[in-house]
Amino acid sequence: MELSIIPKPVSIRYKEGFFQSQEFPSIYGDEEFQDEIDTLSQQLLDDLGKMGIDIPLEETEKTIQCRRGKTENDEGYRLDITEDGIVIEAESPAGMYHGLQTFRQLYLSEYRNGRLSLPCAEIIDYPRFSWRGFMLDSSRYFYSVPFIKHLIDALSLHHINRFHWHLTDDQGWRLPVKEYPLLTEIGSRKIETRLQRLSYSGGFYTEENIREVVNYAAARHIEIIPEVDLPGHTSAVLASYPGLGCTGGPYRVEDRFGIMEEVLCAGNDDIFDMISAVFNTLAELFPSKWVHIGGDEVMTNRWESCPKCQERLEELGLSETGELQSWITYRMVQMLSRLGKTAIGWDEILEDSQEFKLPKEAIVMSWRGAAGGIKACNLGHQVIMSPNTEGCYLDYKHINTPEEPGQLFEGAASVYKSYSMDPHPAQGLLRKILFQQNENETINEDSSLILGGQCNLWSELIYAGKIAEYMIFPRLCAIAEATWTPKENKDFEDFSQRLQEHRNRLDILGINQYRGPLR
């Protein structure tokens, strides 16, 4: 009997014998790990409840001991299964949580007919990358707080540690900002044209909602990174405050999808008052040191015909209209820095920066393939790889058939494609995709600038939580292994075998999942 774990650990060394128990395990340990022990205990009780099993909390001779011990890094753990009990060692609460989640996976799989039976083994494990992320677009479709918490719990089972929350776009503004109440009163609702009769749909998260989600994620060692998309993708902003646009309107919260030409007016200083209020709100509600500012797909049509924007262009001594975005981005990075936050942006924030260079502290999230990430690294920026060409966009079809939901912008994104993604662009499939096709331009294997990788679910076509789950799983499992497991340990056929058992865990947790071909 072999242990089936996703993502695959660094090493598993099997020993003679089995750990067997009929009672709910007694979990105890060092005081610094008590929160993690309490979270795991509640998760196991909830999991057993979903199995229809009611187990009283009784003392048992078979225990799980959680204690401090030396590991490879602060997210690593060592899990030792013996006939007498289980010991988990870690240097930090995060590492202990990952070790407990690995035990949770085994419990979900191996608790059968009132008995838990595990082969004795020593597991040593730690992540390859520090950033292992997932993004949920709550603008195009408004996902409920209970669904988001359900999803966060599933993410943590796979050692995902970053939840990128896309809160604003053309189709809806979800963040409450006290100084600008119309952002949610008007900007959170759009006319729903997919229904037979016209109606409004949408919603927004209250401050209490956000704090609840942030705390829930923190207990599972997931950091939430909020995104407000600026200065483009702002139809919802302009529908709420038309004076912030170049034309004054009329504007609407969009029901269409694609790239809209309505953007914040670069010649209007009032946009920075609004941005400042938004950033202050984010700093108050989100403890994370990172804030995502978007910056993607900003059209310059309005700026080119706007007298205020052209006056600003001349005032700044800029020659190209597109450089207005780099000026706005530069200011936003500075504004966040003063709040103790670090800005992250999509790879477009590198463009048109002849005069206003992107500040070195800004992090680039590379989505249009790997090229933007490689360019950013070569300029000294930290990078998160999330290429839509390599299985990181979970709104793409699993396979190219009319029956499958999703989009086909870059072809289908199979489970195999997601598994093959390597955040380090000098490795794997990304080796061939180098900046400007210059085969001599690459990144050293030891580069610390690459923080890791991330997958994203855009919700233009994903209008229900169960559809979202179907698009996320099991590709999320593949991305988790691509960002956690050492490259030399990765093997897709082995992953496919482990996935068969892992699917049963997802079923117990009530997670809908795609079950078609993996390639």
C-alpha positions as CSV (number, residue, x, y, z in Angstrom):
1,M,0.0,0.0,0.0
2,E,1.4,3.4,-1.0
3,L,0.2,6.8,0.2
4,S,-1.5,9.0,-2.4
5,I,-0.8,12.7,-1.7
6,I,-1.3,15.8,-3.9
7,P,0.9,17.7,-4.3
8,K,3.6,15.0,-4.3
9,P,5.9,15.3,-1.3
10,V,9.7,15.7,-1.6
11,S,10.2,12.2,-0.2
12,I,8.3,9.3,1.3
13,R,10.2,6.5,3.0
14,Y,8.2,3.5,3.9
15,K,8.7,1.4,7.0
16,E,7.3,-1.9,8.4
17,G,3.9,-1.9,10.0
18,F,0.7,0.1,10.0
19,F,-0.8,2.8,12.1
20,Q,-4.4,1.8,12.9
21,S,-7.1,3.5,14.9
22,Q,-10.9,3.3,15.3
23,E,-11.4,6.4,17.3
24,F,-11.1,10.1,16.3
25,P,-7.4,10.8,16.7
26,S,-6.3,12.7,19.7
27,I,-4.3,15.7,18.4
28,Y,-2.0,17.7,20.7
29,G,1.3,19.5,20.6
30,D,3.3,22.7,21.3
31,E,1.2,25.7,22.2
32,E,2.4,27.7,19.2
33,F,0.5,25.2,16.9
34,Q,-2.8,25.2,18.8
35,D,-4.7,27.2,16.2
36,E,-3.6,24.8,13.5
37,I,-4.6,21.8,15.6
38,D,-8.0,23.4,16.3
39,T,-8.6,24.1,12.6
40,L,-7.6,20.6,11.6
41,S,-9.9,19.0,14.3
42,Q,-12.9,21.0,13.1
43,Q,-12.1,20.2,9.5
44,L,-12.0,16.5,10.2
45,L,-15.3,16.6,12.1
46,D,-16.9,18.5,9.2
47,D,-15.4,16.0,6.7
48,L,-16.8,13.1,8.7
49,G,-20.1,14.8,8.9
50,K,-20.2,14.9,5.1
51,M,-19.5,11.2,5.1
52,G,-22.5,10.8,7.4
53,I,-20.3,9.7,10.3
54,D,-20.8,11.0,13.9
55,I,-17.7,10.3,16.0
56,P,-17.6,11.6,19.6
57,L,-14.4,13.3,20.7
58,E,-13.0,10.6,23.0
59,E,-9.5,10.2,24.2
60,T,-7.6,7.5,22.3
61,E,-4.2,5.9,22.8
62,K,-3.3,6.6,19.2
63,T,-2.3,10.2,19.0
64,I,-1.0,12.9,16.6
65,Q,1.8,15.0,18.2
66,C,2.6,18.4,16.7
67,R,5.9,19.8,17.7
68,R,8.7,22.1,16.6
69,G,11.4,20.6,14.5
70,K,14.0,21.5,11.9
71,T,12.7,21.6,8.3
72,E,14.1,22.8,4.9
73,N,12.1,26.0,5.0
74,D,9.4,27.7,7.1
75,E,6.6,26.0,5.1
76,G,8.1,22.6,5.3
77,Y,7.1,19.7,7.6
78,R,8.1,16.2,8.5
79,L,5.4,13.6,9.1
80,D,6.4,10.4,10.8
81,I,3.8,7.6,10.9
82,T,4.5,4.7,13.3
83,E,2.5,1.9,14.7
84,D,2.1,3.8,18.0
85,G,1.2,7.2,16.7
86,I,2.0,10.1,14.3
87,V,4.4,12.9,14.8
88,I,4.4,16.1,12.7
89,E,7.3,18.5,13.0
90,A,7.6,22.0,11.6
91,E,9.5,25.2,12.2
92,S,6.4,27.5,11.8
93,P,2.6,27.4,12.1
94,A,2.4,27.5,8.3
95,G,4.6,24.4,7.9
96,M,2.5,22.6,10.6
97,Y,-0.7,23.4,8.8
98,H,0.6,21.9,5.6
99,G,1.6,18.8,7.5
100,L,-1.8,18.5,9.1
101,Q,-3.5,19.0,5.7
102,T,-1.4,16.1,4.3
103,F,-2.7,14.0,7.2
104,R,-6.2,15.2,6.4
105,Q,-5.8,14.0,2.8
106,L,-4.8,10.5,4.2
107,Y,-7.7,10.5,6.6
108,L,-10.2,11.3,3.8
109,S,-8.8,8.4,1.8
110,E,-8.1,5.8,4.3
111,Y,-10.8,6.1,6.9
112,R,-13.1,3.2,5.9
113,N,-15.6,1.1,7.8
114,G,-14.8,2.8,11.1
115,R,-11.1,2.3,10.9
116,L,-8.1,4.4,9.9
117,S,-5.2,2.3,8.6
118,L,-2.0,3.9,7.3
119,P,1.4,2.3,6.3
120,C,4.2,3.4,8.5
121,A,6.3,6.0,6.7
122,E,8.4,9.1,7.0
123,I,7.4,12.1,4.8
124,I,9.7,15.0,4.3
125,D,8.2,17.9,2.4
126,Y,8.6,21.6,1.6
127,P,7.6,23.8,-1.4
128,R,9.6,24.6,-4.4
129,F,8.1,28.1,-4.7
130,S,6.9,30.6,-2.1
131,W,4.0,31.9,-4.3
132,R,1.4,29.2,-5.0
133,G,-1.7,31.1,-6.1
134,F,-5.3,31.0,-7.3
135,M,-7.3,34.0,-8.6
136,L,-11.1,34.2,-8.4
137,D,-12.9,36.8,-10.5
138,S,-15.8,38.0,-8.4
139,S,-16.6,41.0,-10.7
140,R,-18.1,39.3,-13.7
141,Y,-20.0,36.9,-11.4
142,F,-20.6,37.6,-7.7
143,Y,-19.7,34.6,-5.7
144,S,-21.2,34.3,-2.2
145,V,-19.1,34.3,1.0
146,P,-20.1,30.7,1.9
147,F,-18.9,29.5,-1.6
148,I,-15.6,31.4,-1.3
149,K,-14.9,30.0,2.2
150,H,-15.7,26.5,0.8
151,L,-13.2,27.1,-2.0
152,I,-10.5,28.5,0.3
153,D,-10.7,25.4,2.5
154,A,-10.2,23.2,-0.6
155,L,-7.3,25.4,-1.8
156,S,-5.6,24.9,1.6
157,L,-5.9,21.1,1.3
158,H,-3.5,21.5,-1.7
159,H,-1.0,23.8,0.0
160,I,-2.1,26.8,-2.1
161,N,-1.1,29.9,0.0
162,R,-2.3,32.9,-2.0
163,F,-5.9,33.8,-2.9
164,H,-6.0,36.6,-5.4
165,W,-9.4,38.2,-5.2
166,H,-10.4,40.2,-8.3
167,L,-12.9,42.6,-6.9
168,T,-13.5,45.2,-9.7
169,D,-13.9,45.3,-13.4
170,D,-16.2,46.7,-16.2
171,Q,-19.0,44.3,-15.0
172,G,-19.1,45.1,-11.4
173,W,-17.5,46.9,-8.4
174,R,-17.5,44.7,-5.2
175,L,-15.5,46.7,-2.7
176,P,-17.2,49.1,-0.2
177,V,-15.5,52.5,-0.1
178,K,-17.0,54.9,2.4
179,E,-16.0,58.1,0.6
180,Y,-17.5,56.8,-2.7
181,P,-20.7,55.0,-1.9
182,L,-22.0,55.0,-5.4
183,L,-19.3,52.5,-6.4
184,T,-21.4,49.9,-4.7
185,E,-24.8,51.5,-4.9
186,I,-24.5,51.8,-8.7
187,G,-21.3,50.1,-9.8
188,S,-22.2,46.7,-8.2
189,R,-25.2,46.0,-10.4
190,K,-25.5,45.4,-14.1
191,I,-28.4,44.6,-16.4
192,E,-28.5,40.9,-16.9
193,T,-29.2,40.2,-20.6
194,R,-28.8,36.4,-20.4
195,L,-32.2,36.2,-18.8
196,Q,-35.4,36.2,-20.9
197,R,-36.5,39.4,-19.1
198,L,-34.1,42.2,-18.3
199,S,-33.2,42.4,-14.6
200,Y,-30.3,43.6,-12.4
201,S,-27.8,41.2,-11.0
202,G,-24.7,41.6,-8.9
203,G,-23.9,42.6,-5.3
204,F,-20.9,43.6,-3.2
205,Y,-19.1,42.5,-0.1
206,T,-19.5,44.4,3.1
207,E,-16.6,45.2,5.4
208,E,-17.8,42.4,7.7
209,N,-17.9,40.0,4.7
210,I,-14.4,40.8,3.8
211,R,-13.0,40.5,7.3
212,E,-14.8,37.1,7.7
213,V,-13.2,35.8,4.5
214,V,-9.8,37.3,5.4
215,N,-9.8,35.7,8.8
216,Y,-11.1,32.3,7.5
217,A,-8.3,32.3,5.0
218,A,-5.7,33.3,7.5
219,A,-6.6,30.4,9.8
220,R,-5.8,28.2,6.8
221,H,-2.5,30.0,6.1
222,I,-3.8,31.6,2.9
223,E,-3.0,35.3,2.3
224,I,-5.7,37.2,0.4
225,I,-4.4,39.7,-2.2
226,P,-7.1,42.1,-3.3
227,E,-7.2,43.5,-6.9
228,V,-8.8,46.7,-8.1
229,D,-8.2,47.0,-11.8
230,L,-7.0,50.5,-12.8
231,P,-6.9,52.7,-14.9
232,G,-8.8,50.5,-17.5
233,H,-11.6,48.0,-17.0
234,T,-13.4,50.8,-15.1
235,S,-16.9,51.0,-16.7
236,A,-18.4,50.3,-13.3
237,V,-16.5,53.2,-11.8
238,L,-17.5,55.6,-14.5
239,A,-21.2,54.5,-14.3
240,S,-21.0,55.5,-10.7
241,Y,-18.9,58.7,-11.1
242,P,-19.1,59.9,-14.7
243,G,-16.9,62.9,-14.0
244,L,-13.9,60.6,-13.7
245,G,-14.1,59.7,-17.4
246,C,-12.9,61.6,-20.5
247,T,-16.3,62.2,-22.0
248,G,-18.6,62.5,-19.0
249,G,-20.8,59.7,-20.2
250,P,-23.3,58.3,-20.4
251,Y,-21.7,55.1,-19.0
252,R,-23.1,51.8,-17.8
253,V,-22.0,48.8,-15.8
254,E,-21.2,46.5,-18.7
255,D,-23.0,43.3,-19.5
256,R,-20.7,42.8,-22.5
257,F,-17.3,41.1,-22.3
258,G,-14.1,42.1,-23.9
259,I,-11.9,45.2,-23.7
260,M,-13.8,48.5,-23.3
261,E,-12.5,51.9,-24.4
262,E,-13.8,53.7,-21.3
263,V,-10.9,54.4,-18.9
264,L,-10.2,56.9,-16.1
265,C,-9.3,60.3,-17.4
266,A,-5.5,60.8,-17.1
267,G,-6.0,64.6,-17.2
268,N,-8.3,64.7,-14.2
269,D,-6.6,64.9,-10.8
270,D,-9.9,63.7,-9.2
271,I,-9.1,60.2,-10.2
272,F,-6.2,60.1,-7.7
273,D,-8.6,61.2,-4.8
274,M,-10.7,58.2,-5.7
275,I,-7.7,55.9,-6.0
276,S,-6.4,57.1,-2.6
277,A,-9.7,56.4,-0.9
278,V,-9.8,52.9,-2.5
279,F,-6.2,52.1,-1.4
280,N,-6.9,53.4,2.1
281,T,-9.9,51.0,2.2
282,L,-7.8,48.1,1.0
283,A,-5.1,48.9,3.6
284,E,-7.7,48.8,6.3
285,L,-9.5,45.6,5.3
286,F,-6.6,43.5,4.0
287,P,-3.6,42.8,6.1
288,S,-1.6,41.5,3.1
289,K,1.5,43.5,2.1
290,W,0.5,43.1,-1.5
291,V,-2.2,44.9,-3.5
292,H,-2.9,44.1,-7.2
293,I,-3.6,47.2,-9.3
294,G,-4.5,45.4,-12.6
295,G,-3.2,47.6,-15.3
296,D,-4.1,45.3,-18.2
297,E,-5.8,46.0,-21.5
298,V,-5.9,49.8,-21.1
299,M,-7.1,51.4,-24.4
300,T,-5.9,54.9,-25.2
301,N,-8.6,55.9,-27.6
302,R,-10.3,58.3,-25.2
303,W,-6.9,59.8,-24.0
304,E,-6.0,60.5,-27.6
305,S,-9.1,62.6,-28.2
306,C,-9.4,64.1,-24.7
307,P,-8.1,67.7,-24.4
308,K,-7.4,67.2,-20.7
309,C,-5.3,64.1,-21.4
310,Q,-3.4,65.8,-24.2
311,E,-2.7,68.7,-22.0
312,R,-1.4,66.3,-19.4
313,L,0.8,64.6,-22.0
314,E,2.4,68.0,-22.9
315,E,2.7,69.0,-19.2
316,L,4.7,65.8,-18.5
317,G,6.8,66.1,-21.6
318,L,5.6,62.7,-22.9
319,S,5.6,61.8,-26.6
320,E,3.3,58.8,-26.7
321,T,-0.3,58.8,-25.3
322,G,0.3,55.3,-23.9
323,E,2.9,56.7,-21.6
324,L,0.1,58.2,-19.5
325,Q,-0.6,54.7,-18.1
326,S,3.0,54.3,-16.9
327,W,2.7,57.7,-15.2
328,I,-0.5,56.7,-13.5
329,T,1.0,53.3,-12.6
330,Y,4.1,55.1,-11.2
331,R,1.9,57.2,-8.9
332,M,-0.2,54.3,-7.8
333,V,2.9,52.3,-6.8
334,Q,4.1,55.3,-4.8
335,M,0.7,55.7,-3.1
336,L,0.7,52.1,-2.0
337,S,4.3,52.2,-0.9
338,R,3.4,55.1,1.5
339,L,0.7,52.7,3.0
340,G,3.3,50.0,3.5
341,K,2.0,48.0,0.5
342,T,3.7,46.5,-2.5
343,A,2.0,46.8,-5.9
344,I,1.4,43.9,-8.2
345,G,0.3,44.4,-11.8
346,W,-0.3,42.4,-15.0
347,D,2.6,42.4,-17.4
348,E,1.2,45.5,-19.4
349,I,2.5,47.7,-16.6
350,L,6.0,47.3,-18.1
351,E,5.0,49.0,-21.4
352,D,5.4,52.6,-22.5
353,S,7.6,53.4,-19.6
354,Q,10.2,55.4,-21.5
355,E,10.0,58.3,-19.0
356,F,8.2,56.8,-16.0
357,K,10.0,53.6,-15.3
358,L,8.2,51.0,-13.3
359,P,9.5,51.2,-9.7
360,K,11.7,48.2,-8.9
361,E,9.5,47.2,-5.9
362,A,6.5,46.6,-8.2
363,I,5.9,42.9,-8.9
364,V,4.9,41.8,-12.4
365,M,2.3,39.0,-12.9
366,S,3.0,37.5,-16.4
367,W,-0.2,36.4,-18.1
368,R,0.4,36.8,-21.8
369,G,2.7,33.9,-22.0
370,A,6.1,34.0,-20.2
371,A,7.6,36.8,-22.2
372,G,6.5,39.6,-19.8
373,G,7.8,37.7,-16.8
374,I,11.2,37.2,-18.5
375,K,11.4,40.9,-19.4
376,A,10.5,41.9,-15.9
377,C,13.2,39.6,-14.3
378,N,15.8,41.0,-16.6
379,L,14.8,44.5,-15.4
380,G,15.1,43.4,-11.8
381,H,11.5,42.9,-10.9
382,Q,10.0,40.0,-8.9
383,V,7.7,37.9,-11.0
384,I,4.7,35.6,-10.6
385,M,4.1,33.4,-13.6
386,S,0.5,32.9,-14.7
387,P,0.7,32.3,-18.5
388,N,-2.6,31.9,-20.3
389,T,-0.6,29.7,-22.8
390,E,0.4,27.1,-20.2
391,G,-2.8,25.8,-18.6
392,C,-3.1,28.6,-16.0
393,Y,-6.4,30.0,-17.2
394,L,-9.1,27.8,-15.8
395,D,-11.9,29.5,-17.7
396,Y,-10.5,27.8,-20.8
397,K,-12.0,24.5,-21.9
398,H,-10.5,21.3,-20.5
399,I,-10.6,19.8,-24.0
400,N,-11.7,21.2,-27.4
401,T,-15.2,19.8,-27.8
402,P,-18.5,21.8,-28.2
403,E,-19.8,20.0,-25.1
404,E,-17.3,21.4,-22.7
405,P,-17.9,24.8,-21.0
406,G,-15.3,27.5,-21.3
407,Q,-13.3,29.6,-23.8
408,L,-10.7,28.7,-26.4
409,F,-8.6,31.9,-26.7
410,E,-5.3,29.9,-26.5
411,G,-6.7,26.5,-27.2
412,A,-7.9,24.1,-24.6
413,A,-6.1,23.9,-21.2
414,S,-6.0,20.2,-20.3
415,V,-5.0,18.9,-16.9
416,Y,-1.8,17.7,-18.6
417,K,-1.1,21.3,-19.8
418,S,-1.6,22.7,-16.3
419,Y,0.6,20.0,-14.8
420,S,3.4,20.8,-17.3
421,M,3.4,24.5,-16.4
422,D,6.7,25.4,-14.8
423,P,7.0,28.9,-13.1
424,H,10.6,29.1,-14.0
425,P,10.7,30.1,-17.6
426,A,14.1,28.5,-18.3
427,Q,12.5,25.1,-17.6
428,G,9.9,22.8,-19.1
429,L,7.5,23.9,-21.8
430,L,8.4,27.6,-21.1
431,R,12.0,27.1,-22.2
432,K,11.0,27.8,-25.8
433,I,9.1,31.0,-25.0
434,L,11.8,33.6,-24.4
435,F,11.6,37.3,-24.5
436,Q,11.6,38.6,-28.1
437,Q,12.4,35.1,-29.2
438,N,16.1,35.6,-28.3
439,E,17.3,32.2,-27.4
440,N,20.3,33.7,-25.6
441,E,18.1,35.7,-23.2
442,T,17.2,33.5,-20.3
443,I,17.2,33.5,-16.5
444,N,19.6,31.7,-14.2
445,E,18.1,28.7,-12.4
446,D,19.0,30.2,-9.1
447,S,17.1,33.4,-9.7
448,S,15.2,34.5,-6.6
449,L,13.1,37.0,-8.6
450,I,10.6,34.3,-9.6
451,L,8.2,34.0,-6.6
452,G,6.2,31.2,-8.1
453,G,3.0,30.6,-10.2
454,Q,-0.7,31.0,-10.2
455,C,-3.9,29.9,-11.9
456,N,-6.9,32.1,-12.6
457,L,-10.6,31.7,-13.0
458,W,-12.2,34.5,-15.0
459,S,-16.0,34.3,-14.7
460,E,-17.4,35.8,-17.9
461,L,-19.0,32.4,-18.7
462,I,-18.8,30.9,-15.2
463,Y,-22.1,32.0,-13.7
464,A,-22.5,29.5,-10.8
465,G,-20.3,28.1,-8.1
466,K,-20.7,24.5,-9.2
467,I,-19.7,25.4,-12.7
468,A,-16.7,27.2,-11.1
469,E,-15.7,24.0,-9.3
470,Y,-16.0,22.0,-12.5
471,M,-13.6,24.4,-14.2
472,I,-11.1,24.6,-11.2
473,F,-10.8,20.9,-10.4
474,P,-8.7,18.9,-11.0
475,R,-6.6,21.5,-12.8
476,L,-6.0,23.2,-9.5
477,C,-4.5,19.9,-8.2
478,A,-2.1,19.9,-11.2
479,I,-1.1,23.6,-10.7
480,A,-0.6,22.9,-6.9
481,E,1.9,20.1,-7.8
482,A,3.6,22.3,-10.4
483,T,4.3,25.0,-7.8
484,W,5.0,22.8,-4.8
485,T,6.8,19.6,-5.9
486,P,10.5,19.5,-6.9
487,K,10.8,19.4,-10.7
488,E,12.7,16.1,-10.5
489,N,9.8,14.5,-8.6
490,K,7.1,15.4,-11.2
491,D,5.7,12.6,-13.3
492,F,2.3,13.0,-15.0
493,E,1.5,9.3,-15.1
494,D,2.2,9.0,-11.4
495,F,0.1,12.1,-10.8
496,S,-2.8,10.6,-12.8
497,Q,-2.7,7.5,-10.7
498,R,-2.7,9.5,-7.4
499,L,-5.5,11.7,-8.8
500,Q,-7.8,8.7,-9.0
501,E,-7.8,8.4,-5.2
502,H,-7.7,12.2,-4.7
503,R,-11.0,12.5,-6.7
504,N,-12.7,10.5,-3.9
505,R,-11.5,13.2,-1.4
506,L,-13.0,15.9,-3.6
507,D,-16.3,14.0,-3.8
508,I,-16.4,13.7,0.0
509,L,-15.9,17.5,0.3
510,G,-18.8,18.0,-2.1
511,I,-16.6,19.5,-4.9
512,N,-17.8,19.2,-8.4
513,Q,-15.1,18.2,-10.8
514,Y,-14.3,17.5,-14.5
515,R,-13.9,13.8,-15.2
516,G,-13.0,13.7,-18.9
517,P,-9.7,13.0,-20.6
518,L,-6.6,14.5,-18.9
519,R,-4.7,15.2,-22.1
